[in-house]
Amino acid sequence: LASETDLDKKDYHDLVHRIGRETAKTFGITTDSFLLCPVDFNYGCQHGFFEQALVTEPDARTAALTICDPSLMRDKPEKSLFYCFHGVGHGVLMAKAYRLVPSLELCDSFPHEDMRRGCWQGVFMENVNGVMGGAAQERTFSDDDLLAPCSTLPEKYRWECYINHAGYLVPKTASVERATRECLREPGLSKRACLQSIGLMATNVSWQRGLTALRNGTFIQNAVDICVRFPEGYEEDCIEAGVDNLANFDRGDTARMLAFCENVPDQWRKTCYGTIGRAVRNELPTNADTKAACTSVPDAYYVVCIDAATR
């Protein structure tokens, strides 16, 4: 299988969506068949699985609660239930013909906070995918307000909306400085989610090329360059998001996370190494040795990493 660096973002994600649809067709819409989907390529297989699931079982609430059964995920990574419903959100928005409000209302019907938030996030991520592919509804996004639709929604939705908004915002602004300046127009705490969405791109090979000011920087150098150009006082939002994104791809392999933290300026290293512990903990099964994430962390930051890994 080709690596992420070998394939165009749209091509690999669409390809893995197709694999997810075929997985659901072949093995049925059950928790076990859903868990056959890996999380590689931005969870494309899981998203495609729910596209097909909502064809097989049009009642989205029934399909979601059948596939994302909490009792069958107790030994899975901490984030599994959230991301299962994230996949639901993708399928729901497609099934609702990219109508944002009805999709969010369906998400609101789920009984637990993790379910609702995961579903909201999937809806908003698919909404960005839609506008990039020409499928999003008119008046959802706006050239007059680059924070829309997030800025127009009730507060409870804004964090999950903004955490994926960079996929729309960055192509519109074409620079770290302009994109982050837009985020700072959000008056609430959700501005940090907007900033973190840009930070996620700092450690994404495909996105960072258009954001770094370096001409021949390495992957790590480019990531650090992006984060140090964040607005003063918000650099750690980029650093935390950068580690989170690496953990999303590398899971328990901390080599790239450690290299990133070793290269950020001294004043942000405590945050960086602590984020390694938390991020890897979220990626591993509940019975895994999460302390292993901190094995190679420098002694000065070992305690902060262990505290985050075992909290």
KEMISE-866098 format. One record per atom (N, C-alpha, C, O): x, y, z. Coordinates in steps of 0.02 Angstrom, whole numbers, padded with zeros to 5 digits, always signed. Layout:
<rs>
XYZ ...
</rs>
This chain:
<rs>
+00043-00060+00000 +00000+00000+00000 +00045+00062+00000 +00093+00065+00038 +00029+00110-00042 +00069+00171-00046 +00062+00211+00018 +00011+00209+00051 +00115+00247+00035 +00112+00288+00095 +00076+00353+00081 +00061+00370+00024 +00061+00389+00136 +00026+00453+00129 +00065+00501+00086 +00035+00540+00049 +00132+00499+00089 +00172+00546+00051 +00172+00530-00023 +00193+00572-00063 +00151+00471-00043 +00153+00451-00113 +00090+00469-00151 +00090+00467-00213 +00037+00488-00116 -00027+00497-00148 -00056+00566-00134 -00045+00594-00080 -00092+00592-00181 -00127+00655-00171 -00181+00647-00118 -00213+00595-00113 -00191+00700-00078 -00238+00696-00022 -00307+00672-00044 -00335+00626-00013 -00334+00702-00096 -00401+00685-00117 -00404+00613-00142 -00450+00576-00127 -00353+00593-00181 -00353+00527-00210 -00352+00473-00157 -00391+00426-00159 -00305+00479-00108 -00300+00424-00059 -00362+00422-00016 -00386+00368+00001 -00388+00481+00003 -00447+00479+00048 -00507+00450+00011 -00545+00411+00040 -00517+00469-00052 -00572+00441-00091 -00564+00366-00101 -00612+00328-00097 -00502+00344-00113 -00488+00273-00122 -00508+00234-00060 -00540+00182-00064 -00488+00259-00001 -00501+00222+00060 -00575+00226+00079 -00601+00180+00110 -00609+00280+00060 -00682+00281+00066 -00713+00222+00029 -00758+00189+00055 -00689+00209-00030 -00717+00153-00070 -00704+00087-00036 -00747+00042-00036 -00645+00079-00006 -00630+00018+00031 -00679+00010+00089 -00702-00046+00103 -00694+00065+00123 -00743+00062+00179 -00811+00041+00155 -00845+00001+00188 -00833+00067+00099 -00899+00048+00072 -00901-00026+00056 -00950-00060+00071 -00848-00051+00026 -00845-00122+00009 -00842-00166+00071 -00869-00221+00072 -00808-00141+00124 -00805-00179+00187 -00875-00188+00215 -00893-00243+00236 -00915-00135+00216 -00983-00139+00241 -01026-00185+00199 -01067-00224+00225 -01018-00182+00133 -01057-00225+00088 -01040-00298+00099 -01084-00341+00100 -00976-00312+00107 -00952-00382+00111 -00965-00414+00179 -00985-00471+00183 -00953-00376+00233 -00955-00406+00299 -01015-00385+00341 -01025-00410+00396 -01055-00339+00314 -01115-00318+00350 -01102-00259+00396 -01045-00242+00410 -01157-00228+00420 -01150-00169+00462 -01152-00188+00536 -01203-00180+00569 -01096-00214+00559 -01089-00235+00629 -01028-00201+00659 -00986-00173+00623 -01022-00203+00724 -00964-00175+00758 -00900-00209+00735 -00850-00176+00722 -00901-00275+00731 -00842-00313+00712 -00818-00295+00641 -00758-00288+00629 -00865-00287+00595 -00845-00271+00527 -00820-00199+00523 -00774-00184+00486 -00851-00153+00561 -00827-00084+00564 -00755-00082+00589 -00714-00044+00563 -00739-00123+00639 -00672-00122+00668 -00620-00154+00623 -00560-00151+00638 -00641-00184+00567 -00593-00207+00517 -00560-00147+00482 -00505-00153+00455 -00594-00090+00482 -00566-00031+00449 -00509-00003+00490 -00517+00010+00550 -00451+00007+00460 -00396+00040+00495 -00410+00115+00500 -00457+00139+00470 -00369+00150+00538 -00379+00223+00546 -00334+00263+00499 -00334+00324+00501 -00296+00229+00457 -00250+00263+00411 -00287+00308+00362 -00347+00301+00352 -00249+00354+00333 -00277+00400+00283 -00338+00438+00309 -00390+00439+00277 -00329+00467+00368 -00381+00510+00398 -00448+00474+00405 -00500+00503+00393 -00445+00411+00425 -00506+00372+00442 -00552+00362+00381 -00612+00352+00389 -00523+00365+00321 -00565+00361+00261 -00606+00297+00257 -00663+00298+00233 -00578+00241+00279 -00614+00178+00276 -00676+00181+00321 -00730+00159+00302 -00668+00208+00382 -00724+00212+00428 -00778+00258+00401 -00838+00245+00409 -00758+00313+00368 -00807+00359+00340 -00846+00325+00284 -00907+00330+00280 -00810+00290+00240 -00843+00254+00186 -00888+00199+00211 -00941+00185+00181 -00868+00167+00266 -00910+00114+00296 -00979+00142+00313 -01030+00110+00299 -00981+00202+00342 -01045+00230+00361 -01085+00256+00302 -01146+00259+00304 -01050+00275+00249 -01087+00292+00188 -01130+00232+00167 -01190+00239+00153 -01098+00174+00164 -01134+00114+00143 -01184+00091+00196 -01238+00067+00180 -01166+00099+00260 -01211+00078+00314 -01278+00113+00309 -01330+00084+00323 -01277+00177+00290 -01339+00215+00286 -01377+00203+00221 -01434+00226+00213 -01347+00167+00176 -01384+00141+00118 -01420+00077+00139 -01478+00066+00122 -01384+00034+00175 -01412-00029+00198 -01466-00019+00251 -01519-00051+00250 -01452+00028+00299 -01500+00043+00352 -01510+00119+00353 -01473+00155+00385 -01562+00143+00318 -01572+00215+00311 -01586+00253+00376 -01576+00313+00380 -01609+00218+00427 -01619+00251+00492 -01551+00260+00525 -01523+00213+00553 -01524+00321+00520 -01456+00333+00542 -01446+00319+00616 -01394+00295+00637 -01497+00335+00656 -01490+00324+00728 -01484+00249+00743 -01443+00230+00785 -01525+00208+00711 -01521+00136+00721 -01454+00109+00698 -01423+00069+00733 -01432+00130+00639 -01367+00107+00613 -01310+00125+00659 -01267+00084+00674 -01310+00188+00684 -01256+00211+00726 -01253+00173+00792 -01199+00151+00813 -01310+00165+00825 -01310+00132+00890 -01298+00057+00884 -01278+00025+00933 -01309+00029+00825 -01293-00042+00813 -01218-00051+00804 -01187-00095+00833 -01188-00008+00762 -01117-00016+00745 -01072+00010+00801 -01023-00022+00819 -01090+00067+00829 -01048+00099+00881 -01073+00079+00950 -01091+00121+00991 -01075+00015+00963 -01100-00012+01026 -01047-00004+01080 -00996-00038+01078 -01058+00040+01130 -01007+00052+01181 -00984-00011+01217 -00926-00016+01236 -01029-00059+01227 -01010-00119+01264 -00959-00161+01226 -00924-00202+01257 -00954-00151+01160 -00906-00189+01120 -00841-00152+01108 -00797-00175+01072 -00835-00094+01139 -00775-00052+01129 -00736-00040+01193 -00691+00002+01195 -00754-00076+01247 -00722-00062+01311 -00647-00076+01312 -00610-00044+01350 -00624-00122+01270 -00553-00138+01269 -00516-00103+01212 -00458-00116+01199 -00551-00059+01178 -00523-00023+01121 -00492+00043+01146 -00502+00062+01203 -00453+00077+01103 -00425+00141+01123 -00478+00190+01149 -00536+00187+01130 -00456+00234+01192 -00501+00280+01227 -00545+00320+01179 -00602+00336+01195 -00518+00337+01121 -00554+00380+01075 -00601+00343+01028 -00634+00374+00986 -00605+00276+01034 -00640+00236+00984 -00714+00254+00976 -00739+00259+00920 -00749+00264+01032 -00820+00279+01027 -00831+00346+00994 -00874+00353+00951 -00791+00395+01013 -00796+00462+00982 -00786+00457+00907 -00825+00485+00869 -00735+00420+00885 -00720+00417+00814 -00768+00372+00776 -00776+00380+00715 -00799+00326+00810 -00851+00287+00777 -00909+00334+00759 -00935+00332+00703 -00928+00377+00806 -00982+00425+00791 -00958+00481+00744 -00999+00512+00710 -00894+00493+00743 -00866+00539+00692 -00882+00511+00623 -00903+00547+00578 -00872+00446+00614 -00890+00415+00551 -00964+00420+00536 -00984+00430+00479 -01004+00413+00588 -01077+00422+00581 -01092+00491+00552 -01133+00497+00507 -01059+00542+00579 -01071+00610+00556 -01059+00618+00481 -01097+00652+00447 -01005+00588+00456 -00992+00591+00384 -01050+00562+00345 -01076+00592+00298 -01071+00503+00366 -01126+00469+00330 -01191+00508+00336 -01230+00510+00288 -01204+00537+00394 -01266+00574+00405 -01270+00634+00358 -01322+00646+00326 -01216+00673+00353 -01218+00733+00310 -01229+00713+00237 -01266+00747+00201 -01197+00659+00215 -01208+00636+00147 -01281+00614+00136 -01312+00631+00086 -01306+00576+00185 -01375+00552+00180 -01425+00610+00181 -01479+00605+00152 -01408+00665+00214 -01452+00723+00218 -01438+00773+00162 -01460+00831+00165 -01402+00751+00111 -01387+00793+00052 -01352+00858+00072 -01367+00911+00045 -01305+00852+00119 -01264+00908+00142 -01305+00965+00172 -01285+01023+00169 -01362+00949+00201 -01401+00998+00239 -01375+00997+00311 -01385+00949+00347 -01344+01052+00331 -01306+01053+00393 -01351+01049+00455 -01339+01007+00499 -01402+01090+00460 -01442+01093+00520 -01479+01027+00534 -01476+01003+00590 -01513+00996+00485 -01544+00932+00498 -01495+00878+00520 -01511+00834+00560 -01435+00881+00493 -01383+00832+00512 -01363+00841+00585 -01357+00792+00622 -01352+00903+00606 -01334+00916+00675 -01391+00897+00723 -01379+00873+00778 -01452+00908+00701 -01509+00890+00743 -01512+00814+00754 -01530+00792+00808 -01495+00776+00703 -01493+00703+00711 -01438+00684+00761 -01448+00642+00804 -01379+00716+00754 -01325+00703+00802 -01348+00718+00873 -01329+00682+00920 -01387+00770+00882 -01411+00789+00948 -01453+00735+00982 -01462+00735+01043 -01479+00689+00942 -01524+00638+00969 -01487+00581+01003 -01518+00540+01036 -01420+00578+00996 -01383+00523+01027 -01378+00534+01102 -01376+00591+01126 -01376+00479+01141 -01385+00486+01214 -01325+00509+01254 -01334+00531+01311 -01263+00506+01227 -01205+00524+01267 -01165+00579+01233 -01166+00587+01172 -01129+00618+01274 -01092+00675+01249 -01040+00655+01197 -01034+00689+01145 -01001+00602+01209 -00951+00580+01160 -00983+00563+01093 -00954+00576+01040 -01041+00532+01095 -01077+00515+01033 -01096+00578+00995 -01086+00583+00935 -01125+00626+01031 -01148+00688+00999 -01089+00727+00970 -01091+00749+00913 -01036+00734+01011 -00979+00774+00987 -00943+00739+00929 -00922+00772+00881 -00936+00674+00932 -00905+00638+00877 -00946+00647+00813 -00918+00658+00760 -01011+00642+00819 -01055+00651+00761 -01051+00722+00734 -01046+00731+00673 -01052+00772+00778 -01045+00841+00755 -00980+00850+00715 -00979+00880+00662 -00926+00823+00744 -00861+00833+00711 -00860+00800+00642 -00833+00829+00594 -00889+00741+00636 -00891+00708+00571 -00933+00747+00521 -00915+00751+00462 -00989+00775+00544 -01031+00817+00500 -00991+00876+00474 -00992+00891+00415 -00955+00910+00519 -00919+00970+00498 -00859+00953+00453 -00845+00990+00406 -00825+00897+00467 -00770+00878+00423 -00796+00861+00354 -00766+00882+00304 -00851+00825+00350 -00880+00809+00285 -00905+00872+00250 -00904+00876+00188 -00928+00921+00289 -00951+00984+00259 -00893+01020+00224 -00902+01049+00170 -00834+01018+00255 -00775+01047+00223 -00756+01006+00161 -00740+01034+00109 -00758+00940+00168 -00745+00898+00109 -00793+00916+00053 -00774+00919-00005 -00856+00928+00072 -00907+00944+00023 -00894+01008-00015 -00900+01011-00076 -00875+01061+00022 -00864+01124-00012 -00802+01120-00056 -00799+01152-00109 -00752+01081-00035 -00692+01072-00077 -00708+01033-00140 -00676+01042-00192 -00759+00988-00135 -00779+00948-00193 -00840+00973-00228 -00865+00941-00275 -00866+01031-00207 -00923+01060-00240 -00990+01033-00218 -01041+01044-00251 -00992+00998-00160 -01055+00967-00138 -01089+01003-00081 -01147+00989-00066 -01055+01050-00048 -01085+01084+00009 -01140+01131-00013 -01138+01158-00069 -01189+01143+00030 -01243+01187+00014 -01220+01259+00008 -01172+01280+00040 -01256+01298-00033 -01244+01369-00035 -01261+01400+00033 -01302+01374+00070 -01227+01456+00048 -01237+01495+00109 -01209+01461+00171 -01216+01487+00226 -01178+01403+00163 -01145+01371+00221 -01078+01405+00234 -01061+01420+00292 -01041+01418+00180 -00976+01453+00185 -00985+01521+00153 -01031+01533+00114 -00939+01567+00170 -00947+01636+00146 -00880+01669+00135 -00836+01665+00177 -00871+01701+00077 -00810+01739+00065 -00808+01802+00107 -00755+01831+00116 -00866+01824+00133 -00868+01884+00175 -00852+01869+00249 -00831+01913+00286 -00861+01806+00268 -00845+01785+00337 -00812+01716+00331 -00846+01665+00327 -00746+01716+00332 -00710+01653+00321 -00716+01605+00380 -00693+01548+00375 -00746+01627+00435 -00758+01582+00492 -00826+01548+00487 -00840+01502+00526 -00868+01568+00440 -00932+01535+00431 -00921+01465+00401 -00874+01456+00362 -00963+01415+00418 -01023+01420+00459 -01012+01418+00534 -01058+01429+00573 -00950+01405+00556 -00937+01397+00628 -00960+01458+00668 -00990+01452+00721 -00945+01518+00641 -00959+01579+00677 -01034+01594+00682 -01055+01636+00722 -01075+01560+00642 -01147+01573+00641 -01186+01523+00683 -01247+01530+00690 -01153+01474+00712 -01187+01419+00746 -01190+01429+00822 -01150+01468+00849 -01237+01396+00856 -01237+01398+00929 -01170+01376+00958 -01134+01336+00927 -01153+01402+01015 -01087+01391+01046 -01071+01316+01053 -01013+01297+01045 -01121+01275+01069 -01106+01204+01083 -01075+01168+01023 -01041+01118+01032 -01087+01193+00962 -01060+01161+00903 -00992+01187+00881 -00957+01156+00841 -00972+01244+00908 -00917+01281+00875 -00850+01245+00880 -00812+01246+00832 -00835+01214+00938 -00769+01182+00943 -00762+01128+00889 -00711+01127+00854 -00811+01085+00882 -00805+01030+00833 -00808+01056+00762 -00781+01024+00716 -00839+01114+00751 -00839+01144+00685 -00770+01172+00669 -00742+01159+00615 -00742+01210+00716 -00678+01243+00702 -00620+01193+00697 -00571+01207+00663 -00624+01136+00731 -00566+01091+00733 -00552+01061+00664 -00499+01032+00653 -00599+01067+00618 -00588+01045+00549 -00588+01103+00499 -00584+01092+00439 -00594+01164+00524 -00607+01220+00479 -00546+01240+00437 -00554+01273+00386 -00486+01221+00458 -00427+01242+00421 -00427+01215+00350 -00397+01245+00305 -00461+01159+00338 -00465+01132+00270 -00497+01180+00222 -00484+01178+00162 -00540+01224+00248 -00571+01277+00208 -00532+01342+00214 -00520+01377+00164 -00512+01358+00275 -00482+01423+00290 -00414+01432+00259 -00399+01485+00231 -00372+01382+00263 -00303+01389+00239 -00299+01400+00163 -00263+01444+00141 -00336+01362+00122 -00334+01377+00050 -00360+01447+00034 -00338+01478-00016 -00405+01474+00075 -00432+01541+00063 -00382+01596+00081 -00382+01649+00050 -00341+01584+00132 -00295+01635+00157 -00224+01626+00133 -00187+01674+00125 -00204+01563+00123 -00139+01546+00093 -00079+01566+00136 -00024+01573+00109 -00088+01575+00201 -00030+01587+00244 -00049+01574+00316 -00107+01580+00335 +00001+01556+00355 -00009+01545+00427 -00034+01610+00460 -00081+01608+00499 -00003+01665+00443 -00019+01728+00475 -00091+01749+00461 -00127+01768+00507 -00112+01746+00399 -00181+01767+00383 -00233+01719+00411 -00285+01740+00436 -00218+01654+00407 -00266+01604+00432 -00275+01611+00507 -00331+01610+00532 -00219+01617+00544 -00225+01622+00617 -00257+01688+00638 -00293+01691+00688 -00245+01741+00599 -00277+01805+00614 -00354+01799+00608 -00391+01829+00647 -00376+01761+00559 -00448+01749+00552 -00475+01713+00614 -00527+01730+00640 -00438+01662+00637 -00460+01624+00696 -00470+01670+00757 -00516+01660+00796 -00427+01719+00764 -00430+01763+00822 -00492+01808+00821 -00506+01842+00871 -00528+01810+00766 -00590+01848+00764 -00646+01812+00802 -00695+01844+00821 -00640+01746+00813 -00689+01710+00853 -00684+01733+00925 -00631+01728+00955 -00739+01759+00954 -00735+01788+01021 -00731+01738+01078 -00708+01755+01132 -00754+01676+01068 -00756+01627+01121 -00694+01584+01125 -00647+01593+01087 -00696+01536+01171 -00639+01490+01180 -00627+01447+01119 -00573+01420+01110 -00677+01440+01076 -00670+01398+01017 -00620+01425+00967 -00603+01391+00918 -00595+01487+00978 -00541+01512+00935 -00482+01464+00939 -00444+01458+00890 -00473+01431+00997 -00416+01386+01004 -00424+01324+00959 -00375+01297+00934 -00486+01302+00950 -00498+01246+00904 -00481+01267+00833 -00453+01227+00795 -00499+01328+00815 -00482+01353+00748 -00406+01354+00738 -00381+01332+00687 -00371+01379+00789 -00298+01381+00785 -00269+01310+00783 -00222+01297+00746 -00297+01265+00823 -00272+01196+00824 -00284+01162+00757 -00245+01118+00738 -00337+01180+00724 -00349+01149+00658 -00294+01165+00609 -00277+01125+00566 -00265+01225+00616 -00208+01244+00574 -00146+01208+00600 -00104+01187+00560 -00140+01201+00666 -00084+01164+00694 -00082+01091+00672 -00027+01063+00664 -00140+01061+00663 -00141+00992+00637 -00105+00987+00570 -00075+00935+00554 -00109+01040+00531 -00077+01040+00465 -00002+01046+00469 +00034+01028+00422 +00023+01072+00526 +00095+01082+00533 +00133+01016+00526 +00188+01015+00500 +00103+00961+00550 +00136+00896+00545 +00102+00850+00495 +00105+00788+00501 +00069+00879+00446 +00041+00841+00390 +00082+00856+00329 +00087+00914+00308 +00114+00805+00300 +00161+00815+00246 +00131+00855+00189 +00163+00900+00162 +00070+00839+00170 +00040+00871+00112 +00023+00944+00125 +00034+00986+00082 -00004+00959+00184 -00026+01027+00198 +00031+01073+00216 +00030+01132+00199 +00082+01047+00251 +00133+01093+00277 +00173+01127+00222 +00200+01181+00232 +00176+01096+00163 +00216+01125+00108 +00190+01194+00089 +00229+01237+00070 +00125+01204+00093 +00097+01268+00074 +00097+01319+00130 +00077+01376+00119 +00119+01300+00190 +00118+01344+00248 +00187+01365+00272 +00195+01419+00301 +00237+01323+00261 +00304+01338+00286 +00336+01395+00247 +00325+01402+00187 +00376+01434+00281 +00414+01487+00248 +00483+01463+00227 +00521+01500+00195 +00501+01401+00244 +00566+01373+00227 +00566+01346+00156 +00516+01319+00133 +00622+01352+00122 +00625+01328+00052 +00645+01255+00048 +00618+01218+00007 +00691+01233+00091 +00715+01165+00088 +00716+01133+00157 +00762+01094+00173 +00667+01148+00197 +00665+01121+00265 +00645+01048+00266 +00611+01024+00221 +00667+01013+00318 +00645+00945+00329 +00573+00946+00355 +00547+00999+00371 +00543+00888+00360 +00475+00883+00387 +00471+00915+00456 +00424+00953+00470 +00518+00899+00500 +00518+00926+00568 +00531+01001+00568 +00497+01039+00603 +00579+01024+00528 +00594+01095+00525 +00534+01135+00500 +00519+01188+00526 +00499+01108+00450 +00440+01142+00424 +00386+01147+00477 +00353+01199+00485 +00376+01093+00515 +00324+01092+00567 +00339+01145+00620 +00294+01182+00640 +00401+01148+00643 +00419+01197+00694 +00413+01268+00667 +00389+01312+00702 +00434+01278+00605 +00428+01345+00574 +00356+01369+00574 +00343+01428+00588 +00309+01325+00559 +00239+01344+00558 +00215+01364+00628 +00182+01415+00636 +00233+01325+00677 +00210+01339+00745 +00239+01403+00775 +00204+01439+00810 +00302+01418+00761 +00332+01478+00790 +00304+01541+00756 +00315+01596+00781 +00269+01534+00701 +00239+01592+00667 +00166+01602+00687 +00131+01644+00659 +00143+01564+00736 +00076+01575+00764 +00076+01640+00804 +00129+01663+00824 +00017+01670+00814 +00014+01731+00854 +00044+01721+00924 +00039+01666+00952 +00076+01772+00950 +00107+01768+01016 +00055+01747+01068 +00001+01776+01072 +00074+01697+01108 +00029+01672+01159 -00012+01612+01138 -00046+01581+01179 -00010+01596+01073 -00050+01540+01047 -00007+01486+01014 -00033+01440+00983 +00058+01492+01021 +00104+01444+00989 +00091+01373+01014 +00097+01325+00976 +00073+01366+01079 +00064+01300+01107 +00002+01265+01078 -00001+01203+01079 -00046+01302+01053 -00102+01271+01019 -00078+01233+00957 -00102+01178+00942 -00031+01263+00921 -00003+01230+00863 +00038+01169+00883 +00033+01117+00851 +00078+01176+00936 +00122+01121+00957 +00081+01061+00981 +00096+01005+00962 +00029+01074+01021 -00013+01018+01044 -00046+00984+00985 -00048+00922+00981 -00073+01023+00939 -00107+00994+00881 -00058+00956+00837 -00075+00904+00809 +00003+00982+00831 +00053+00948+00790 +00068+00879+00817 +00075+00831+00779 +00075+00873+00884 +00088+00808+00915 +00026+00763+00907 +00033+00703+00891 -00033+00790+00918 -00095+00751+00910 -00099+00720+00840 -00118+00662+00832 -00082+00760+00790 -00086+00735+00721 -00035+00679+00710 -00051+00629+00676 +00025+00686+00737 +00075+00633+00730 +00052+00569+00765 +00060+00514+00738 +00022+00576+00823 -00003+00517+00859 -00059+00484+00820 -00066+00422+00821 -00100+00523+00787 -00154+00497+00746 -00128+00449+00693 -00159+00398+00678 -00071+00467+00664 -00041+00425+00611 +00006+00371+00639 +00006+00315+00614 +00046+00389+00690 +00099+00344+00712 +00080+00303+00774 +00115+00255+00790 +00026+00322+00808 +00002+00288+00867 +00057+00279+00919 +00081+00329+00947 +00079+00219+00933 +00128+00208+00986 +00200+00221+00966 +00244+00218+01009 +00214+00234+00903 +00281+00248+00879 +00295+00323+00890 +00269+00364+00853 +00335+00339+00939 +00343+00409+00958 +00403+00444+00925 +00419+00501+00943 +00435+00411+00877 +00497+00439+00849 +00488+00509+00821 +00527+00555+00836 +00436+00519+00780 +00426+00585+00750 +00402+00636+00802 +00419+00695+00797 +00362+00613+00850 +00340+00659+00903 +00400+00684+00943 +00405+00744+00957 +00445+00638+00961 +00505+00657+01000 +00548+00706+00960 +00574+00754+00988 +00557+00692+00895 +00598+00736+00854 +00567+00806+00850 +00603+00856+00851 +00502+00809+00845 +00467+00873+00843 +00479+00911+00909 +00497+00970+00908 +00468+00877+00965 +00476+00911+01030 +00548+00932+01042 +00560+00985+01073 +00596+00893+01019 +00666+00911+01027 +00684+00976+00991 +00732+01009+01009 +00645+00993+00940 +00661+01050+00898 +00619+01112+00911 +00633+01165+00883 +00567+01107+00953 +00529+01167+00969 +00569+01209+01019 +00609+01181+01056 +00559+01275+01021 +00595+01316+01069 +00584+01293+01141 +00532+01264+01157 +00633+01305+01183 +00634+01279+01251 +00570+01292+01290 +00547+01249+01327 +00541+01352+01283 +00484+01371+01325 +00421+01330+01311 +00374+01333+01350 +00421+01293+01257 +00361+01254+01239 +00373+01178+01243 +00329+01139+01227 +00433+01159+01265 +00447+01087+01266 +00407+01049+01319 +00388+00992+01308 +00395+01080+01376 +00356+01046+01428 +00287+01028+01401 +00263+00972+01409 +00254+01076+01368 +00189+01063+01337 +00195+01008+01285 +00152+00964+01281 +00247+01011+01244 +00255+00963+01189 +00263+00892+01216 +00229+00846+01193 +00308+00882+01263 +00319+00814+01290 +00259+00789+01330 +00244+00729+01329 +00225+00834+01364 +00164+00813+01399 +00111+00790+01351 +00075+00743+01365 +00106+00824+01294 +00057+00805+01244 +00071+00736+01215 +00024+00700+01197 +00134+00717+01211 +00150+00649+01188 +00116+00597+01232 +00085+00551+01207 +00122+00606+01298 +00092+00558+01344 +00017+00553+01335 -00011+00498+01331 -00016+00611+01331 -00089+00611+01324 -00111+00584+01256 -00158+00544+01252 -00077+00605+01203 -00097+00586+01136 -00089+00511+01124 -00133+00479+01095 -00033+00483+01147 -00023+00411+01138 -00072+00371+01181 -00097+00319+01159 -00086+00394+01241 -00135+00360+01284 -00202+00353+01248 -00234+00301+01251 -00223+00405+01213 -00287+00403+01177 -00287+00355+01118 -00340+00333+01096 -00227+00339+01093 -00222+00296+01033 -00217+00222+01050 -00229+00180+01007 -00201+00205+01113 -00187+00136+01131 -00247+00104+01166 -00287+00139+01197 -00253+00037+01161 -00307+00003+01198 -00303+00017+01272 -00250+00033+01298 -00359+00011+01306 -00362+00029+01377 -00316-00012+01421 -00296+00011+01474 -00297-00073+01400 -00253-00115+01440 -00180-00110+01420 -00138-00148+01445 -00163-00063+01376 -00094-00056+01352 -00051-00020+01403 -00077+00016+01446 +00014-00029+01398 +00061+00005+01442 +00074+00075+01414 +00119+00085+01373 +00035+00124+01436 +00041+00191+01408 +00105+00226+01431 +00127+00274+01399 +00136+00202+01485 +00199+00232+01508 +00254+00225+01456 +00301+00264+01456 +00248+00174+01413 +00299+00163+01362 +00307+00223+01315 +00360+00232+01285 +00255+00263+01310 +00258+00322+01267 +00312+00370+01291 +00338+00411+01252 +00330+00367+01354 +00377+00415+01383 +00448+00388+01391 +00491+00422+01419 +00460+00328+01367 +00525+00295+01377 +00583+00337+01355 +00634+00341+01390 +00577+00369+01297 +00634+00406+01269 +00629+00481+01280 +00669+00519+01252 +00582+00503+01319 +00575+00574+01335 +00633+00595+01379 +00650+00558+01426 +00663+00654+01368 +00719+00676+01411 +00698+00678+01484 +00640+00691+01501 +00746+00666+01528 +00732+00661+01600 +00695+00723+01627 +00652+00716+01670 +00712+00781+01602 +00682+00843+01627 +00607+00846+01615 +00571+00884+01648 +00583+00806+01566 +00512+00809+01548 +00476+00742+01559 +00418+00734+01540 +00512+00694+01588 +00483+00627+01596 +00421+00627+01640 +00372+00595+01624 +00424+00663+01695 +00368+00663+01743 +00306+00692+01711 +00251+00665+01720 +00312+00746+01674 +00253+00778+01643 +00223+00732+01590 +00162+00730+01581 +00266+00694+01555 +00242+00647+01505 +00205+00589+01539 +00150+00570+01518 +00235+00560+01592 +00204+00505+01628 +00137+00525+01659 +00089+00487+01658 +00135+00586+01686 +00073+00610+01716 +00018+00613+01664 -00039+00593+01678 +00033+00637+01605 -00017+00641+01552 -00036+00572+01524 -00093+00561+01505 +00013+00527+01523 +00001+00461+01495 -00041+00417+01541 -00073+00369+01518 -00041+00432+01605 -00075+00387+01653 -00135+00421+01687 -00166+00391+01730 -00151+00480+01668 -00206+00518+01700 -00273+00484+01687 -00325+00509+01710 
</rs>
